[in-house]
Amino acid sequence: MKTGAWLVGAYGNVAAVTMTGAAALKRGLAAPTGLVTDREAFRGLDLCAPGDLVFGGHDIRDSNPYAAAREFARRTGAIPTDLVEAVREDLEAWGANVRRGTVLNAGPAIQPLASEEVRRAPQRGRALVDALAKDLRDFQRRHRLDRVVVVHLGSAEPESEGLEALRTLPALERRLERGQPVPPSVLYAWAALEAGCAYVNFTSSAGTTVPALASLALSRGLPHMGRDAKTGETLMKSALAPLFRARNLQVLSWEGHNLLGNLDGAVLQDPGHRAAKLANKDATLKAILGQKDLHTRVRIDYVPSLDDWKTAWDFIHFQGFLGTKMSLQFTWQGCDSVLAAPLVLDLIRLGELALRRGEKGLMKHCAIFFKAPQGVAEHALEAQDNLLLTYARLASRKARTPASVRIPK
């Protein structure tokens, strides 16, 4: 099976590390450490190999995957420059598959990043969606791909009001034709579904949360999932919060302070972009602990010198037996893109499997990968992991049948 991986934001750090990692795995230059789908439970699923993927994508800037990976390695030291050079041939070949994206309603922090060609291109109407979908169809035809999975890796968009009311495709089309805000993530998701691809929203942006697109996915028999990948501080929260619930300890306050130095950090300094991102980071605790009077706050500050490294400091104030107040603090430090890249490969593999098995609608078993998983109310990490492992077990048993796998609610 030949699978296409189409990355929206193909010149970004996450895409660069994802493609470098896939090429390194193909050449035997790296181990699959960090890939959830490399665990024993997934061995019976016949998942596509990361090294067999063909990459393409959309981007709004002038660059290429090799240049992006080389600059990432030089600037951050997170991956060896020798490794980038060793996979240069693959990165340059995939760079030929990248096409011009769109900045329509992308927000004030993203639009200035676009090349002049992108800024001058027509940015309105259904024709834009058709053009994005054509890029995907051409990619699939040119490389004779069996299936294509689209992963949205763009920067966080500001919230657009009224999207939840768009329940039909004609309503979405009317909004677009009238020039009312329809953010890029929605346009890319729409194009992916029109082209018959699986869609994964790795960001906090809207994507397929628009009801019209969720309905389109069902009618076309296509899988989709999001929203907002869980790679650092929120991952820790989803693991630690159940501890307090299990021991019946009352959390009084949970303060989180994030320092981020990459392009995402710069974009998130804009209030509109930041508000959308913070909404998802704060929801996990309230969903797990269920305390109405819980004080939580999350901050994200841009520190340019950190580059792609991020630091999160959390302070947890809690009350125990006899009203005694205590505290827990932790510091999380990691390379943002190196944490994210294996998850991108996991989701491509699971999206391809869902396409191959004829599954449609939300991939609820993928909740563990997201801060705000669509269609899933459970946020505790272990419970989400059990959901994914249940899917893997059932899918392994039915690997030779075309029937869709049903996950227990």
C-alpha positions in Angstrom: 0.0 0.0 0.0 1.2 3.4 -0.9 0.1 6.2 1.4 0.3 10.0 0.9 0.8 12.3 3.9 -0.3 15.9 3.1 0.9 18.4 5.7 -0.7 21.8 5.9 2.2 23.9 7.1 4.8 21.8 5.2 7.6 24.2 5.9 7.0 24.5 9.7 9.2 22.9 12.4 6.8 20.0 13.1 6.5 19.1 9.5 10.3 19.3 9.1 10.9 17.0 12.0 8.1 14.6 10.9 9.5 14.2 7.4 13.1 13.9 8.6 12.0 11.3 11.1 10.1 9.3 8.5 13.1 9.4 6.1 15.4 8.4 8.9 13.2 5.4 9.8 13.1 4.3 6.2 16.9 4.4 6.0 17.4 2.7 9.4 19.0 5.8 10.9 16.5 6.2 13.8 14.5 4.1 16.2 10.7 4.5 16.5 10.9 5.8 20.0 7.9 8.1 20.7 5.6 6.4 18.3 2.5 5.2 20.1 1.7 2.9 17.3 5.0 1.0 17.6 3.7 -0.6 20.8 3.0 -4.3 20.9 -0.8 -3.8 20.8 -0.6 -2.4 17.3 1.5 -5.0 15.7 -1.5 -6.9 14.3 -3.0 -4.0 12.5 -0.8 -4.0 9.4 -0.2 -0.2 9.7 1.6 1.6 6.9 5.3 2.0 7.6 6.4 5.6 8.3 9.3 5.0 5.8 6.8 4.2 3.0 5.0 7.5 3.2 5.1 10.0 0.4 4.8 13.6 1.7 3.4 16.7 0.2 1.6 19.7 1.6 0.5 23.3 1.5 2.4 26.3 2.9 2.2 30.1 2.7 5.9 30.8 2.9 8.8 30.5 0.5 11.0 27.6 1.6 11.4 23.9 1.2 11.5 20.9 3.7 15.2 20.4 3.4 16.0 24.1 4.2 13.5 24.0 7.0 15.0 20.9 8.6 18.5 22.1 8.2 17.7 25.5 9.8 15.8 23.7 12.6 18.8 21.5 13.3 21.3 24.4 13.2 19.2 26.7 15.4 18.0 24.3 18.0 20.5 21.5 18.2 17.5 19.1 18.8 18.4 16.9 15.8 21.8 16.3 14.3 22.6 18.2 11.1 24.3 15.1 9.8 20.9 13.3 10.0 19.3 16.0 7.9 22.1 15.7 5.3 21.6 12.0 5.2 18.0 12.3 4.2 18.3 15.4 2.0 17.3 13.4 -1.1 14.0 12.5 0.4 13.3 16.0 1.8 14.0 17.6 -1.6 11.9 15.1 -3.4 8.9 15.8 -1.1 9.5 19.5 -1.4 8.5 19.2 -5.1 5.0 18.2 -3.9 4.3 21.3 -1.8 1.8 23.8 -3.1 0.7 27.3 -2.3 -1.7 27.6 0.7 -4.1 30.3 1.7 -4.1 33.1 4.4 -7.8 33.9 4.1 -9.0 34.9 7.6 -5.8 33.5 9.0 -5.5 36.3 11.5 -3.2 39.3 11.9 -0.2 37.3 13.3 -0.2 34.8 10.4 -1.0 36.9 7.3 2.4 38.8 7.3 4.3 35.5 7.2 2.9 34.7 3.7 4.9 35.2 0.5 3.9 37.9 -1.9 2.6 35.3 -4.3 0.2 33.9 -1.7 -1.0 37.4 -0.6 -1.7 38.3 -4.2 -3.6 35.1 -5.1 -7.4 35.1 -5.2 -8.6 34.5 -1.6 -12.3 34.2 -1.9 -15.1 31.8 -2.8 -15.7 28.1 -3.4 -13.0 28.2 -6.2 -10.4 28.4 -3.4 -11.6 25.2 -1.9 -11.7 23.5 -5.3 -8.1 24.6 -6.0 -6.9 23.2 -2.7 -8.8 19.9 -3.4 -7.3 19.8 -6.9 -3.8 19.9 -5.3 -4.6 16.8 -3.3 -6.1 14.9 -6.2 -3.1 15.7 -8.4 -0.8 14.6 -5.6 -2.6 11.2 -5.3 -2.7 10.7 -9.1 0.9 11.7 -9.7 2.3 9.3 -7.1 -0.3 6.6 -7.6 -1.3 6.6 -4.0 -3.9 4.3 -2.5 -4.9 6.7 0.2 -4.1 10.2 1.4 -4.2 11.6 5.0 -4.2 15.3 5.5 -2.8 16.7 8.8 -3.3 20.3 9.6 -0.2 21.7 11.3 -0.8 25.5 10.8 -0.5 28.1 13.6 -3.4 28.7 15.9 -6.1 30.8 14.3 -8.4 33.3 16.1 -11.9 32.0 16.9 -14.5 32.8 14.2 -18.0 33.4 15.6 -20.9 31.6 14.1 -19.2 28.5 12.7 -21.1 26.2 15.0 -24.4 27.3 13.4 -23.2 26.1 9.9 -25.0 22.8 9.8 -25.2 22.3 6.0 -22.7 22.7 3.2 -24.9 25.3 1.4 -24.8 27.4 4.6 -21.1 27.2 4.7 -20.9 28.1 1.0 -23.1 31.1 1.5 -20.9 32.3 4.3 -17.8 31.9 2.1 -19.3 33.6 -0.9 -20.5 36.6 1.2 -16.9 37.2 2.4 -17.8 36.3 6.0 -14.9 34.8 8.0 -14.1 31.2 7.2 -10.7 30.3 8.6 -8.0 28.4 6.7 -8.3 25.2 8.8 -12.0 24.9 7.7 -11.0 25.5 4.1 -8.3 22.9 4.2 -10.6 20.4 6.0 -13.3 21.0 3.4 -10.8 20.4 0.5 -9.5 17.2 2.2 -13.0 15.8 2.4 -13.9 16.8 -1.2 -10.7 15.0 -2.4 -11.6 11.8 -0.5 -8.9 12.1 2.2 -8.8 11.5 5.9 -8.4 14.7 7.9 -6.6 15.3 11.2 -6.6 18.6 12.9 -3.4 18.8 15.0 -4.1 22.4 16.0 -6.5 24.4 18.2 -8.2 25.8 15.0 -11.7 24.9 13.9 -11.2 22.3 11.2 -14.0 19.7 11.1 -15.7 21.1 14.3 -18.0 22.9 11.8 -21.1 20.7 11.7 -21.4 21.0 7.9 -18.0 19.4 7.5 -18.7 16.7 10.1 -21.8 15.8 8.1 -19.8 15.9 4.9 -17.3 13.4 6.3 -20.1 11.0 7.2 -21.8 11.3 3.8 -18.5 10.7 2.0 -17.6 7.8 4.3 -14.4 9.5 5.5 -12.7 9.5 8.9 -11.5 12.7 10.7 -10.3 13.7 14.1 -8.9 16.6 16.2 -8.4 19.0 18.0 -5.2 20.5 19.4 -2.4 17.9 19.9 -1.4 17.1 23.5 2.4 17.1 23.7 3.6 18.7 26.9 2.0 20.5 29.9 -1.6 19.3 29.1 -0.3 15.8 28.7 1.1 16.0 32.2 -2.2 17.4 33.5 -4.2 14.6 32.0 -1.9 12.1 33.8 -1.7 13.9 37.2 -5.2 15.2 37.6 -6.7 11.7 38.0 -4.3 11.1 41.0 -6.1 13.9 43.0 -9.5 12.6 42.0 -8.6 9.0 42.9 -7.3 10.0 46.4 -10.2 12.4 47.0 -7.9 15.4 47.4 -9.4 18.8 46.7 -7.4 20.8 44.2 -7.7 24.5 45.2 -5.6 26.1 42.5 -3.7 25.0 39.4 -1.5 27.6 37.8 0.5 26.9 34.6 3.1 29.2 33.0 4.4 28.3 29.6 7.5 29.7 27.9 7.7 29.1 24.1 10.3 30.4 21.6 9.3 29.2 18.2 7.0 30.7 15.5 3.9 29.3 17.4 5.1 31.3 20.4 5.4 34.5 18.4 1.9 34.0 16.8 0.3 33.3 20.2 1.4 36.8 21.5 -1.6 38.1 19.5 -4.6 38.2 21.9 -7.0 36.6 19.4 -4.7 33.7 18.5 -3.8 33.2 22.2 -7.4 33.1 23.4 -8.2 30.2 21.1 -5.2 28.2 22.3 -5.7 28.8 26.0 -9.3 27.6 25.9 -8.2 24.1 25.1 -5.3 24.0 27.6 -7.7 25.0 30.5 -10.5 22.5 29.7 -8.7 19.3 30.6 -8.5 19.9 34.4 -12.1 21.0 34.7 -13.3 17.9 32.8 -11.3 15.5 34.9 -11.7 17.0 38.4 -15.3 18.2 38.0 -14.8 20.9 40.6 -17.0 23.9 40.1 -14.9 26.2 42.3 -11.5 25.2 40.9 -9.2 28.1 40.2 -7.1 27.5 37.0 -5.0 29.7 34.9 -2.7 29.2 32.0 -0.2 31.7 30.5 1.9 31.4 27.4 4.8 33.8 27.0 7.1 34.2 24.0 10.8 33.9 24.7 12.6 34.1 21.4 15.9 32.7 22.6 14.3 29.4 23.4 13.7 28.6 19.7 11.7 25.3 19.6 12.3 24.4 23.2 9.5 25.0 25.6 9.3 25.1 29.4 6.1 24.8 31.5 6.1 25.4 35.3 2.9 24.2 37.1 2.0 25.0 40.7 -0.8 22.8 42.2 -2.3 23.9 45.6 -4.5 21.2 47.1 -6.2 20.3 50.4 -6.1 17.0 52.2 -7.3 15.4 55.4 -8.2 17.8 58.2 -8.1 20.7 55.9 -4.3 20.6 55.6 -3.1 22.6 52.5 -0.2 21.2 50.5 1.4 21.7 47.1 2.9 20.0 44.1 5.1 21.7 41.5 6.6 20.3 38.3 8.6 21.7 35.4 8.3 20.3 31.9 11.0 21.0 29.4 11.0 19.6 25.9 11.5 20.3 22.2 8.1 21.1 20.9 8.5 19.7 17.4 10.3 16.5 18.5 7.5 15.8 20.9 4.9 16.4 18.2 6.4 14.6 15.1 5.9 11.0 16.2 2.3 11.8 17.0 1.8 13.1 13.5 3.2 9.8 12.1 0.9 7.9 14.5 -2.2 9.8 13.3 -1.3 9.3 9.6 -1.0 5.6 10.2 -4.3 5.4 12.1 -6.0 7.7 9.5 -4.8 5.4 6.7 -6.0 2.4 8.5 -9.5 4.0 9.0 -9.7 4.8 5.3 -8.7 1.2 4.4 -11.2 -0.3 6.7 -14.0 2.0 5.5 -14.5 3.7 8.8 -16.2 7.1 8.7 -16.8 10.0 11.0 -14.9 10.8 14.1 -11.9 8.6 15.1 -12.9 8.7 18.7 -10.2 6.2 19.6 -7.6 8.8 18.9 -8.7 11.1 21.8 -5.4 10.4 23.6 -3.6 12.6 21.1 -5.6 15.8 21.7 -6.3 18.4 24.3 -9.9 18.9 23.1 -10.8 15.6 21.4 -13.9 15.9 19.2 -16.8 13.7 20.3 -15.0 12.4 23.5 -15.7 13.7 27.0 -13.0 11.6 28.7 -9.8 13.5 29.3 -7.9 11.3 31.7 -4.8 9.8 30.0 -5.1 6.2 31.1 -8.8 6.1 30.1 -8.0 7.5 26.7 -5.2 5.0 26.3 -7.6 2.2 27.1 -9.9 3.5 24.4 -7.1 3.4 21.8 -5.9 -0.1 23.0 -9.5 -1.4 22.8 -9.7 -0.2 19.2 -6.4 -1.8 18.4 -7.5 -5.1 19.9 -10.8 -5.2 18.1 -9.4 -4.1 14.8 -6.7 -6.7 15.0 -9.3 -9.4 15.5 -11.3 -8.1 12.5 -8.3 -7.3 10.3 -9.5 -9.5 7.4 -13.0 -8.1 7.3 -14.2 -4.8 5.8 -16.6 -4.0 8.6 -16.2 -0.9 10.7 -14.9 -1.3 14.2 -17.2 -0.1 16.9 -15.7 1.3 20.1 -17.6 0.9 23.4 -19.0 4.2 24.6 
